[in-house]
Amino acid sequence: MNRNKISFGKINLNPNKPAGVTEKPAESQHEASSSTTNAGGFKKMGKQQLIRQVEEVTEDMESQHLKEIMGISGFGRKTAKVFDINEQIAKAREVAPPKPRTESEEPKPVGNDDSDDEPAFGPLPPEALSTGADGSKQTGGKPKNAHTDSDDDNDDDDDEEDDDDNLERKIPNTHEVQMQHGSRAVLALAGDPAGARLVSGSIDYDMCFWDFAGMDAGMRSFRTIQPCENYPIRALHYSVTGDMILVVSGNSQAKILDRDGFEKMECVKGDQYISDMARTKGHTAQLTSGCWHPYTREEFLTAALDGTLRIWHGLKSKEQKTVIKTRALGGLRTNASACIFNRDATLIAAACVDGSVQMWDTRKMFVNTTHCLRGAHQKGSEITSVQFSYMGTQLATRSNDETMKLWDLRKFKEPLHTWTDLFSRYDTTDCCFSPDDKMLVTGESLPKGSKEAQLHFYNTQTFEEVKRIAVTDSHVIKAMWHPKLNQIFVGCGNGVIKCYYDELLSSRGAKLCVVKTHRKKKHTEMIGVSQIITPHALPMFRQEKSKSSRKKMEKERLDPIKSHRPDLPITSGQGGRVASSGGTLSSYVIRNLGLSKRVDDDQDPREAILKYAKEAEENPYWIAPAYKKTQPKPIFKESSGEPDAKKAKEE
């Protein structure tokens, strides 16, 4: 397939010039050939060529005129630039800063060039490779600067060794802050992926929410709830987006809470009378562990003492998505004490009570295990924690047999190392990796006769102990190294949560709280702007003195009428208030409701009646107006003042 070539530069108008002439298009060549063959159309084609040549000449003159006005040489042309290598090297030598040298490293001429003291650019010539500094021949042909490469390699090795030695400096423990969850052991800790909040669960059924941006130096939680009533909180875990919290308690039903602690979902309980656990809708025994999917928002995993692991998906569908059964050596059922996803969610690992560690590939059916290691820990002692490294190539297990082991998934038969004498009393004691996978952290319970429990840091490459931190006079149960904050949170057996951080290595988190001071809010008092004082005014016009709203509220609170205080309870007797006032309801009504209208029994009834005699005579109301027209005027006998003699008794 022939394609037209695109040429750049000025088109030469001289048709006789053999070199540098731009080829004419195929159409013009065809027209020229036709003009030579057809004599009748020769004149017409000559006119067209003449017109084209005139247009090209005018365009050339315009461009030449424009070039002269603007003062640009070679306007309209693109010529290839010619580079002089020697000139470029000379310019680079002038611009480049001088290389610092020591006394032992003095510049020496290479070859026979004595005029140049500067080192040559690029690889050395063959003469320099075979000739030494004193002009003697070298048999090996190795350049003089070859020892610097070995020195650089040694320096790199030294840097790696220094990094290993400086692992202790990478531990953020220059400062510590204490948070009081309660008085019982803290069994669960979880941090928000963004590092803004922390939640803690305890054996006393409480779950506390800690907000670093809202706390002051007092380090008080802003909310405390009991999500699972009277069940201890065994595990807590934030979702990948940080808006939901998985709560695993001693109950058989896991719960999903939102960021502020309000319930969003509760898993269903399975039928405990069904022997096949795959046919039940949920767990039938106490939960032991749980975790969220690493990148799927509404998917999480739970493990229980019914011998199953269940994968749940979605908040609306309350049934599990997948049921995984854990089997012992003889095919019998065994219980899982811990479970976790790896970082890319391709593996699910479960630590069982029989001392085995079993793994399933999520891309396959969950019938058979992908990796199964029997006897990873002592049989009968619970494996309290199983953790994948951030790189996903290593696995750490912690058990109540006082050991912690590090495994390599590429050769899973034998542990890389086993750390012993790590006493543990709680079945939720865990371990965690540092963010760079170079250290492994775990806590120990308080041994008998010891005063303080320790937090241990171990090197995952040399397996040596890097550091120990004395935490508290109680057990160390949970240890969480937050990768974004670079802070270590430790849950203790006395209800204390300790946070370790470094001023230089850590960011946000507890550092935001320690600089804030708690200030009490002052009550605002409203006082009138203008006040007229009238000391001798009548009581009806007298103004009360201005008082604060707080004092006024306290005074009204003491008043039983204004505060609408209910009747106080009766401390003695039986039958309540009715019995205290009388045996019947009528006696109660008479004594209480008719008390204000009752006449005193001690008053003389005659005096009580005559008290109204004068008022009745002056203002008659009942009897006198009725007989006013018919009643004759009364005539009373005038008395002389002497008593009448008694009539003699007739005989």
C-alpha positions as CSV (number, residue, x, y, z in Angstrom):
1,M,0.0,0.0,0.0
2,N,1.5,3.3,-1.2
3,R,1.2,6.2,1.1
4,N,1.9,9.8,0.4
5,K,5.1,11.1,2.1
6,I,4.9,14.3,4.1
7,S,7.9,16.5,3.5
8,F,8.8,19.6,5.5
9,G,10.6,22.8,4.4
10,K,10.4,25.2,1.5
11,I,9.4,23.9,-1.9
12,N,12.0,24.9,-4.6
13,L,10.5,26.6,-7.6
14,N,13.4,25.7,-9.9
15,P,12.3,22.6,-11.9
16,N,15.7,22.0,-13.3
17,K,17.4,21.5,-9.9
18,P,18.0,17.7,-9.6
19,A,18.7,17.5,-5.8
20,G,16.4,18.6,-3.0
21,V,13.4,18.9,-5.3
22,T,10.1,18.0,-3.7
23,E,8.2,15.5,-5.7
24,K,5.0,16.6,-7.2
25,P,1.8,14.9,-6.3
26,A,0.5,12.0,-8.4
27,E,-2.3,14.1,-9.8
28,S,0.1,16.7,-11.2
29,Q,2.3,14.0,-12.7
30,H,-0.6,12.4,-14.3
31,E,-1.7,15.7,-15.7
32,A,1.8,16.4,-17.0
33,S,1.9,13.0,-18.7
34,S,-1.5,13.5,-20.2
35,S,-0.4,17.0,-21.5
36,T,2.6,15.5,-23.3
37,T,0.5,12.7,-24.9
38,N,-2.5,14.8,-25.8
39,A,-1.3,17.7,-28.0
40,G,-4.8,19.3,-28.1
41,G,-4.8,20.0,-24.3
42,F,-1.2,21.2,-24.0
43,K,-2.0,24.9,-23.9
44,K,-4.7,24.5,-21.3
45,M,-2.4,22.6,-18.9
46,G,0.3,25.2,-19.5
47,K,-2.0,27.9,-18.2
48,Q,-2.8,26.0,-15.1
49,Q,0.9,25.4,-14.4
50,L,1.6,29.1,-15.0
51,I,-1.2,30.1,-12.5
52,R,0.2,27.8,-9.9
53,Q,3.8,29.1,-10.3
54,V,2.5,32.7,-10.0
55,E,0.7,31.8,-6.7
56,E,3.8,30.1,-5.3
57,V,6.0,33.0,-6.2
58,T,3.5,35.5,-4.5
59,E,3.5,33.3,-1.4
60,D,7.2,33.1,-1.4
61,M,7.5,36.9,-1.7
62,E,5.0,37.4,1.2
63,S,7.0,35.1,3.4
64,Q,10.2,36.8,2.5
65,H,8.7,40.2,3.3
66,L,7.4,38.9,6.6
67,K,10.8,37.6,7.4
68,E,12.4,40.9,6.8
69,I,9.9,42.8,8.9
70,M,10.1,40.4,11.9
71,G,13.8,39.9,11.6
72,I,13.6,36.1,11.8
73,S,16.1,34.1,9.7
74,G,14.9,31.0,8.0
75,F,11.3,31.9,8.5
76,G,9.1,29.0,7.3
77,R,12.0,26.5,7.3
78,K,12.9,23.8,9.7
79,T,16.5,22.8,9.5
80,A,18.0,20.0,11.4
81,K,20.1,21.1,14.3
82,V,23.8,20.1,14.4
83,F,25.2,19.2,17.9
84,D,28.9,19.3,18.7
85,I,29.7,16.8,21.3
86,N,33.0,18.4,22.4
87,E,31.2,21.8,22.8
88,Q,28.5,20.2,24.9
89,I,31.0,18.5,27.2
90,A,32.9,21.7,27.6
91,K,29.7,23.6,28.6
92,A,28.9,20.8,31.1
93,R,32.3,21.1,32.7
94,E,31.9,24.8,33.1
95,V,28.4,24.6,34.6
96,A,28.9,21.5,36.8
97,P,29.9,22.3,40.5
98,P,33.3,21.0,41.6
99,K,33.3,17.6,43.3
100,P,34.4,17.7,46.9
101,R,37.5,15.7,47.5
102,T,39.4,14.6,50.6
103,E,43.1,14.6,51.0
104,S,43.4,10.9,50.2
105,E,41.3,11.3,47.0
106,E,43.3,13.7,44.7
107,P,42.7,13.9,41.0
108,K,45.2,12.0,38.9
109,P,45.6,12.2,35.1
110,V,44.1,9.4,33.1
111,G,46.2,8.4,30.1
112,N,48.5,11.0,28.5
113,D,46.1,13.9,28.8
114,D,47.9,16.2,31.3
115,S,46.1,19.4,30.4
116,D,42.8,18.3,31.9
117,D,42.6,17.9,35.6
118,E,38.9,17.3,35.7
119,P,37.6,13.7,35.8
120,A,36.4,12.4,32.4
121,F,32.7,11.8,31.8
122,G,31.4,8.4,30.9
123,P,33.3,5.1,31.2
124,L,37.1,5.1,31.4
125,P,39.1,4.3,28.3
126,P,40.8,0.9,28.0
127,E,44.2,2.4,28.7
128,A,43.0,3.5,32.1
129,L,41.6,0.1,32.9
130,S,44.9,-1.7,32.3
131,T,47.3,1.1,33.6
132,G,47.6,1.9,37.2
133,A,48.2,5.3,38.8
134,D,52.0,4.9,38.7
135,G,52.0,3.7,35.1
136,S,52.5,0.0,35.9
137,K,50.3,-2.6,34.2
138,Q,47.6,-4.4,36.2
139,T,46.9,-8.0,35.5
140,G,43.3,-8.1,36.7
141,G,42.2,-5.2,34.5
142,K,40.0,-3.8,37.4
143,P,39.5,-0.1,37.5
144,K,40.9,2.0,40.3
145,N,37.4,3.0,41.5
146,A,36.2,-0.6,41.8
147,H,36.8,-0.5,45.5
148,T,34.2,2.2,45.9
149,D,31.5,-0.2,44.7
150,S,32.3,-2.6,47.4
151,D,32.3,0.2,49.9
152,D,28.9,1.2,48.7
153,D,27.6,-2.3,49.2
154,N,29.1,-2.4,52.7
155,D,27.5,0.9,53.4
156,D,24.1,-0.5,52.4
157,D,24.7,-3.6,54.6
158,D,25.6,-1.3,57.4
159,D,22.4,0.7,56.9
160,E,20.3,-2.4,57.0
161,E,22.0,-3.4,60.2
162,D,21.4,0.0,61.6
163,D,17.7,-0.3,60.7
164,D,17.6,-3.6,62.6
165,D,19.3,-2.0,65.6
166,N,17.0,1.0,65.5
167,L,13.8,-0.9,65.7
168,E,13.5,0.2,69.3
169,R,13.4,3.8,68.1
170,K,10.5,3.0,65.8
171,I,8.3,2.1,68.8
172,P,6.1,5.1,69.7
173,N,6.4,5.0,73.5
174,T,7.9,8.3,74.5
175,H,4.5,9.4,76.0
176,E,1.6,7.6,77.4
177,V,-2.1,8.5,78.1
178,Q,-4.5,6.6,80.3
179,M,-8.2,6.2,79.6
180,Q,-10.6,4.7,82.2
181,H,-13.1,2.4,80.7
182,G,-14.5,1.0,84.0
183,S,-13.4,-1.4,86.8
184,R,-13.5,-4.7,84.9
185,A,-11.3,-6.3,82.3
186,V,-11.2,-4.7,78.8
187,L,-11.7,-7.7,76.4
188,A,-12.1,-5.8,73.1
189,L,-10.5,-2.8,71.3
190,A,-11.1,-1.5,67.8
191,G,-9.9,1.6,66.0
192,D,-11.5,3.6,63.2
193,P,-9.6,3.1,59.9
194,A,-9.3,6.9,59.7
195,G,-8.0,7.1,63.3
196,A,-10.8,9.5,64.5
197,R,-12.4,7.2,67.1
198,L,-11.8,4.2,69.4
199,V,-14.3,1.7,70.8
200,S,-13.7,-0.6,73.8
201,G,-15.7,-3.5,75.2
202,S,-15.5,-5.0,78.6
203,I,-16.6,-8.0,80.7
204,D,-19.0,-5.7,82.5
205,Y,-21.3,-5.5,79.3
206,D,-20.3,-1.9,78.6
207,M,-19.1,-0.5,75.3
208,C,-17.5,2.9,75.4
209,F,-17.0,5.3,72.5
210,W,-13.9,7.6,72.4
211,D,-13.6,10.6,70.0
212,F,-10.1,12.0,69.9
213,A,-11.2,15.3,68.3
214,G,-13.8,15.9,71.0
215,M,-11.9,14.8,74.1
216,D,-9.9,17.0,76.4
217,A,-7.0,16.1,78.7
218,G,-9.5,14.3,81.0
219,M,-9.8,11.5,78.3
220,R,-13.5,10.8,79.0
221,S,-15.7,8.8,76.6
222,F,-18.6,10.6,75.1
223,R,-21.0,7.6,75.1
224,T,-21.4,4.3,77.1
225,I,-24.0,1.7,76.0
226,Q,-24.8,-2.0,76.7
227,P,-25.5,-3.3,73.2
228,C,-26.0,-7.0,74.2
229,E,-27.7,-6.6,77.5
230,N,-26.1,-8.9,80.1
231,Y,-23.4,-10.5,77.8
232,P,-19.7,-9.6,77.9
233,I,-18.2,-7.9,74.8
234,R,-15.7,-10.3,73.3
235,A,-14.6,-8.6,70.1
236,L,-15.2,-5.4,68.3
237,H,-14.2,-4.5,64.7
238,Y,-14.7,-1.5,62.4
239,S,-15.8,-1.9,58.8
240,V,-13.5,-0.9,56.0
241,T,-15.4,2.4,55.6
242,G,-15.6,3.1,59.3
243,D,-19.3,3.6,59.5
244,M,-20.3,0.3,61.1
245,I,-19.1,-1.7,64.1
246,L,-19.3,-5.5,64.4
247,V,-20.1,-6.5,68.0
248,V,-19.3,-10.1,69.1
249,S,-20.6,-10.9,72.6
250,G,-21.1,-14.0,74.7
251,N,-24.5,-14.3,72.9
252,S,-25.0,-16.4,69.8
253,Q,-26.2,-13.4,67.8
254,A,-23.8,-10.8,66.5
255,K,-24.9,-7.2,66.2
256,I,-24.1,-4.4,63.8
257,L,-24.0,-0.8,65.2
258,D,-23.6,2.4,63.3
259,R,-20.9,4.9,64.1
260,D,-22.8,6.5,67.0
261,G,-23.8,3.2,68.6
262,F,-27.4,2.7,67.2
263,E,-28.3,-0.8,66.2
264,K,-28.6,-1.5,62.5
265,M,-28.8,-5.3,62.4
266,E,-28.9,-8.4,64.6
267,C,-28.1,-11.8,63.3
268,V,-30.7,-14.5,63.7
269,K,-30.3,-17.4,66.1
270,G,-30.2,-20.9,64.6
271,D,-32.3,-23.8,65.6
272,Q,-30.4,-25.7,68.3
273,Y,-32.4,-28.9,67.8
274,I,-31.0,-29.4,64.2
275,S,-27.9,-31.5,64.2
276,D,-26.7,-30.4,60.8
277,M,-25.3,-26.9,61.4
278,A,-25.3,-26.1,57.7
279,R,-29.1,-26.1,57.7
280,T,-29.6,-23.6,60.5
281,K,-30.0,-19.9,59.8
282,G,-27.5,-18.8,62.3
283,H,-25.2,-19.7,65.2
284,T,-26.6,-21.9,68.0
285,A,-23.8,-21.4,70.6
286,Q,-21.7,-18.6,72.1
287,L,-19.7,-16.5,69.7
288,T,-15.9,-16.5,70.0
289,S,-14.6,-14.1,67.3
290,G,-15.6,-12.1,64.2
291,C,-14.2,-9.6,61.7
292,W,-15.2,-7.6,58.6
293,H,-14.3,-8.3,55.0
294,P,-11.1,-6.3,54.0
295,Y,-12.8,-4.4,51.2
296,T,-16.5,-5.5,50.8
297,R,-18.6,-3.1,52.9
298,E,-21.4,-5.3,54.2
299,E,-19.7,-8.7,54.5
300,F,-18.4,-10.1,57.8
301,L,-17.3,-13.4,59.3
302,T,-18.2,-14.9,62.7
303,A,-17.0,-18.0,64.6
304,A,-18.8,-19.8,67.5
305,L,-18.7,-22.8,69.7
306,D,-21.1,-24.7,67.5
307,G,-18.2,-25.7,65.3
308,T,-18.9,-23.4,62.4
309,L,-17.7,-20.2,60.7
310,R,-20.4,-18.2,59.0
311,I,-20.0,-15.5,56.3
312,W,-22.8,-12.9,56.4
313,H,-23.6,-10.5,53.6
314,G,-26.0,-7.5,53.6
315,L,-27.9,-5.9,56.4
316,K,-31.3,-6.8,55.1
317,S,-30.9,-10.5,54.6
318,K,-30.5,-11.9,58.1
319,E,-29.4,-15.4,57.1
320,Q,-25.8,-16.3,56.6
321,K,-24.3,-16.6,53.1
322,T,-21.8,-19.4,53.7
323,V,-21.3,-22.0,56.4
324,I,-17.8,-23.4,57.0
325,K,-17.4,-26.4,59.3
326,T,-14.2,-26.9,61.3
327,R,-13.2,-30.6,61.7
328,A,-10.8,-32.3,64.1
329,L,-8.3,-35.0,63.1
330,G,-10.9,-37.9,63.1
331,G,-13.5,-35.8,61.2
332,L,-15.4,-34.9,64.4
333,R,-16.5,-31.4,65.1
334,T,-14.2,-28.9,66.8
335,N,-14.8,-25.3,67.8
336,A,-13.1,-22.3,66.4
337,S,-11.7,-19.8,68.9
338,A,-10.4,-17.2,66.5
339,C,-10.9,-16.3,62.8
340,I,-9.7,-13.7,60.4
341,F,-9.4,-12.7,56.7
342,N,-6.0,-12.0,55.1
343,R,-5.3,-8.6,53.6
344,D,-6.6,-9.4,50.1
345,A,-9.5,-11.7,51.3
346,T,-8.2,-14.7,49.5
347,L,-7.8,-16.8,52.6
348,I,-9.8,-17.4,55.8
349,A,-7.9,-18.6,58.8
350,A,-9.4,-20.2,61.9
351,A,-7.7,-21.3,65.0
352,C,-9.4,-24.3,66.7
353,V,-9.6,-25.6,70.2
354,D,-7.8,-28.8,69.3
355,G,-4.6,-26.8,68.6
356,S,-5.0,-26.8,64.8
357,V,-4.9,-23.9,62.4
358,Q,-7.1,-24.3,59.3
359,M,-7.4,-22.2,56.2
360,W,-9.8,-22.0,53.3
361,D,-9.5,-20.4,49.9
362,T,-12.4,-18.0,49.3
363,R,-12.2,-18.6,45.5
364,K,-13.0,-22.2,45.9
365,M,-15.6,-24.3,47.7
366,F,-15.3,-24.4,51.5
367,V,-15.5,-28.2,51.6
368,N,-11.8,-28.9,52.1
369,T,-9.2,-26.8,53.7
370,T,-6.4,-25.2,51.6
371,H,-3.9,-25.3,54.5
372,C,-4.4,-27.4,57.7
373,L,-1.8,-27.7,60.3
374,R,-2.5,-30.1,63.1
375,G,-0.7,-29.6,66.4
376,A,0.2,-26.0,65.8
377,H,-0.3,-25.5,69.6
378,Q,-1.0,-27.7,72.5
379,K,-4.3,-29.6,72.3
380,G,-6.9,-28.4,74.7
381,S,-5.5,-24.9,75.2
382,E,-7.3,-22.2,73.2
383,I,-5.6,-20.3,70.4
384,T,-6.6,-16.9,71.5
385,S,-5.5,-14.9,68.4
386,V,-4.5,-15.4,64.8
387,Q,-3.1,-12.5,62.7
388,F,-1.9,-12.1,59.1
389,S,1.0,-9.8,58.4
390,Y,0.4,-6.7,56.2
391,M,2.4,-8.3,53.4
392,G,0.4,-11.5,53.7
393,T,3.3,-13.9,53.8
394,Q,3.4,-14.5,57.6
395,L,1.0,-15.6,60.2
396,A,1.2,-15.2,64.0
397,T,-0.7,-17.2,66.5
398,R,-1.1,-16.7,70.3
399,S,-2.3,-19.4,72.6
400,N,-3.0,-20.0,76.3
401,D,-0.2,-22.6,76.4
402,E,2.1,-19.6,77.1
403,T,3.5,-19.5,73.6
404,M,3.4,-17.3,70.5
405,K,4.4,-18.6,67.1
406,L,5.4,-17.1,63.8
407,W,4.6,-19.0,60.6
408,D,5.6,-18.6,56.9
409,L,2.7,-19.4,54.6
410,R,5.1,-20.6,51.9
411,K,6.4,-23.4,54.2
412,F,3.6,-23.9,56.6
413,K,4.8,-27.2,58.2
414,E,7.1,-25.8,60.8
415,P,7.0,-22.4,62.6
416,L,9.7,-19.9,62.0
417,H,10.1,-19.2,65.7
418,T,8.3,-20.0,69.0
419,W,8.4,-17.5,71.9
420,T,7.7,-19.1,75.3
421,D,6.9,-18.0,78.9
422,L,4.1,-15.7,77.8
423,F,1.5,-16.3,80.5
424,S,-2.1,-15.7,79.5
425,R,-5.3,-16.1,81.5
426,Y,-7.9,-14.7,79.1
427,D,-9.2,-16.3,75.9
428,T,-9.1,-13.0,74.1
429,T,-5.4,-12.2,74.6
430,D,-4.1,-11.2,71.1
431,C,-1.0,-10.2,69.2
432,C,-0.4,-7.8,66.3
433,F,2.2,-6.8,63.7
434,S,3.8,-3.4,63.4
435,P,2.8,-1.4,60.3
436,D,6.1,-2.4,58.6
437,D,5.9,-6.1,59.6
438,K,9.3,-5.9,61.3
439,M,7.9,-6.4,64.9
440,L,5.4,-8.6,66.6
441,V,3.6,-7.3,69.7
442,T,1.8,-9.2,72.5
443,G,0.9,-8.8,76.1
444,E,1.0,-11.1,79.0
445,S,-1.2,-11.7,82.0
446,L,0.2,-10.8,85.5
447,P,2.1,-13.9,86.8
448,K,1.8,-14.8,90.4
449,G,4.2,-12.8,92.5
450,S,4.8,-10.1,89.9
451,K,3.9,-6.5,90.3
452,E,3.6,-5.3,86.7
453,A,2.5,-7.0,83.5
454,Q,4.7,-6.5,80.4
455,L,4.1,-5.6,76.8
456,H,6.6,-7.5,74.6
457,F,8.1,-6.4,71.2
458,Y,9.9,-9.1,69.1
459,N,11.8,-8.8,65.9
460,T,10.2,-10.9,63.1
461,Q,13.5,-11.3,61.2
462,T,16.0,-12.1,64.0
463,F,13.3,-13.3,66.5
464,E,15.0,-11.4,69.3
465,E,13.2,-9.4,71.9
466,V,13.4,-5.7,71.0
467,K,11.8,-4.1,74.1
468,R,9.6,-4.6,77.1
469,I,7.2,-2.0,78.4
470,A,5.8,-2.3,81.9
471,V,2.1,-1.4,81.5
472,T,0.1,-1.7,84.7
473,D,-0.3,-3.8,87.8
474,S,-2.9,-5.9,86.1
475,H,-3.2,-8.2,83.1
476,V,-2.5,-7.0,79.6
477,I,-5.2,-8.5,77.3
478,K,-5.5,-6.4,74.1
479,A,-2.8,-4.7,72.1
480,M,-3.5,-2.7,69.0
481,W,-1.0,-0.9,66.9
482,H,-2.9,1.6,64.7
483,P,-1.1,1.9,61.3
484,K,-2.3,5.4,60.5
485,L,-1.9,7.0,63.8
486,N,1.3,5.0,64.7
487,Q,0.0,4.7,68.3
488,I,-0.3,1.6,70.5
489,F,-3.5,1.0,72.5
490,V,-3.4,-1.5,75.3
491,G,-6.5,-2.9,77.2
492,C,-5.8,-4.0,80.7
493,G,-7.5,-6.2,83.3
494,N,-8.4,-3.4,85.7
495,G,-10.5,-1.5,83.1
496,V,-7.7,0.9,82.0
497,I,-6.8,1.6,78.4
498,K,-3.3,3.0,77.8
499,C,-2.2,4.8,74.7
500,Y,1.5,5.0,73.8
501,Y,2.6,7.6,71.2
502,D,5.6,9.5,70.0
503,E,5.7,13.3,69.5
504,L,7.6,12.9,66.2
505,L,6.5,9.5,64.8
506,S,2.8,9.6,65.8
507,S,0.1,11.8,64.3
508,R,-3.3,13.0,65.6
509,G,-5.1,10.6,67.9
510,A,-4.2,11.1,71.6
511,K,-1.9,14.0,70.7
512,L,-5.1,16.1,70.0
513,C,-6.4,15.5,73.5
514,V,-3.5,16.1,75.8
515,V,-3.1,19.7,74.8
516,K,-6.7,20.6,75.6
517,T,-7.8,21.7,79.1
518,H,-11.2,21.1,80.6
519,R,-13.2,24.4,81.2
520,K,-16.4,24.6,83.1
521,K,-19.2,26.4,81.4
522,K,-20.4,29.6,83.2
523,H,-24.1,30.1,83.6
524,T,-25.3,33.3,82.0
525,E,-27.1,35.7,84.3
526,M,-29.6,38.1,82.9
527,I,-29.9,41.4,84.8
528,G,-32.2,44.3,83.9
529,V,-30.6,47.4,82.5
530,S,-32.7,49.9,84.5
531,Q,-34.2,49.3,87.9
532,I,-36.3,51.7,90.1
533,I,-35.7,51.2,93.8
534,T,-38.7,52.0,96.0
535,P,-38.0,51.0,99.6
536,H,-41.2,52.3,101.1
537,A,-43.6,51.1,98.4
538,L,-46.7,49.2,99.3
539,P,-46.4,45.4,99.2
540,M,-48.6,45.2,96.1
541,F,-46.2,47.6,94.2
542,R,-43.0,46.4,95.7
543,Q,-40.5,44.9,93.3
544,E,-38.5,41.9,94.0
545,K,-34.7,42.1,94.0
546,S,-33.1,40.7,90.9
547,K,-31.8,37.2,91.4
548,S,-29.9,34.9,89.1
549,S,-31.9,32.3,87.2
550,R,-30.1,29.5,89.0
551,K,-31.1,30.7,92.5
552,K,-34.6,31.4,91.4
553,M,-34.9,27.9,89.9
554,E,-33.5,26.3,93.1
555,K,-36.0,28.3,95.2
556,E,-38.9,27.2,93.0
557,R,-37.7,23.6,93.2
558,L,-38.0,23.7,97.0
559,D,-41.5,24.9,96.8
560,P,-43.8,21.9,96.6
561,I,-46.6,23.8,94.9
562,K,-44.6,25.4,92.1
563,S,-42.5,22.3,91.5
564,H,-45.7,20.1,91.6
565,R,-44.1,17.7,94.0
566,P,-46.0,14.4,94.4
567,D,-47.0,13.0,97.8
568,L,-44.1,11.6,99.7
569,P,-44.2,7.9,100.5
570,I,-45.3,6.6,103.9
571,T,-42.4,5.1,105.8
572,S,-44.5,3.2,108.4
573,G,-47.8,1.4,108.7
574,Q,-49.8,-0.6,106.3
575,G,-52.5,0.1,103.7
576,G,-51.1,3.3,102.3
577,R,-52.6,6.8,102.7
578,V,-56.2,5.6,103.1
579,A,-55.3,3.4,106.1
580,S,-53.4,6.3,107.7
581,S,-56.4,8.6,107.5
582,G,-59.0,6.0,108.4
583,G,-60.3,2.6,107.7
584,T,-62.6,3.5,104.8
585,L,-62.5,5.8,101.8
586,S,-65.3,8.0,103.3
587,S,-63.2,8.7,106.4
588,Y,-60.3,9.6,104.1
589,V,-62.5,12.1,102.1
590,I,-64.0,13.6,105.3
591,R,-60.6,14.1,107.0
592,N,-58.8,15.5,104.0
593,L,-61.2,17.1,101.6
594,G,-63.6,18.4,104.2
595,L,-60.9,19.6,106.6
596,S,-61.0,23.3,105.5
597,K,-64.8,23.6,106.1
598,R,-65.1,21.7,109.4
599,V,-66.3,23.7,112.4
600,D,-64.3,23.4,115.5
601,D,-66.0,21.3,118.2
602,D,-64.8,23.6,121.0
603,Q,-66.9,26.7,119.9
604,D,-70.2,27.6,121.7
605,P,-73.1,27.1,119.2
606,R,-75.2,29.9,120.8
607,E,-72.4,32.4,120.3
608,A,-71.9,31.2,116.7
609,I,-75.6,31.9,116.0
610,L,-75.9,35.2,117.7
611,K,-72.9,36.4,115.8
612,Y,-75.2,36.9,112.8
613,A,-78.2,38.4,114.8
614,K,-77.4,42.1,114.1
615,E,-76.7,41.4,110.4
616,A,-80.0,39.5,110.2
617,E,-82.0,42.3,111.8
618,E,-80.6,45.1,109.6
619,N,-80.6,43.1,106.4
620,P,-83.2,40.4,106.6
621,Y,-83.1,38.0,103.7
622,W,-85.2,34.9,104.4
623,I,-88.1,35.3,106.9
624,A,-88.9,39.0,107.3
625,P,-89.4,39.8,103.5
626,A,-91.9,36.9,103.3
627,Y,-94.2,38.2,106.0
628,K,-93.7,41.9,105.5
629,K,-97.2,42.6,104.1
630,T,-99.2,40.2,106.3
631,Q,-97.4,40.4,109.6
632,P,-98.9,43.0,112.0
633,K,-96.7,45.4,113.7
634,P,-95.5,43.9,116.9
635,I,-96.5,45.7,120.1
636,F,-94.3,45.1,123.1
637,K,-95.2,45.8,126.7
638,E,-93.5,48.7,128.2
639,S,-91.7,47.7,131.3
640,S,-91.8,49.9,134.4
641,G,-88.7,48.6,135.7
642,E,-90.3,46.9,138.8
643,P,-91.1,43.3,138.7
644,D,-94.7,42.2,138.9
645,A,-96.0,40.8,142.1
646,K,-96.7,37.2,141.9
647,K,-100.3,36.3,141.9
648,A,-101.5,34.6,145.0
649,K,-102.1,31.1,144.6
650,E,-105.8,30.5,144.4
651,E,-107.1,28.1,146.9
